[in-house]
Amino acid sequence: MYSVKHKIDPLPNQLITNLTDLKEHYKDLGPEFFEGELILDIVIPKDTNVETIQSFLFNA
């Protein structure tokens, strides 16, 4: 796992070393969007997303 050095002097990507700390760190994080931002869901079929993108670009 992680060495003692990681616990004492962690690199930025080593600050959270267990799942409990990770959940606590991100517990209040929610989606924050900019006004007028286009949000795409990659679960939606590509053709539908392309139509959404075109509509967004040409109606802006």
C-alpha positions, 0 to 999 in steps of 0.5 A: 500500500502506501509508505510512511513517507506518503502519510508524512509528506504526500504528493497532491495525488496522494492526499486521500489514501482511503475510501472513507476519507475520499467520501468525506472529502467529496460528500457535499460536492454537487454538480455546478454548471455555468449559465448557458452551459451545455450538459451532455449525457453520454448514456444518451445515443450519439445521434441524439447528442449530436442533434442537441449540440447542433441545436445549442450551437445554432440557436445560441 
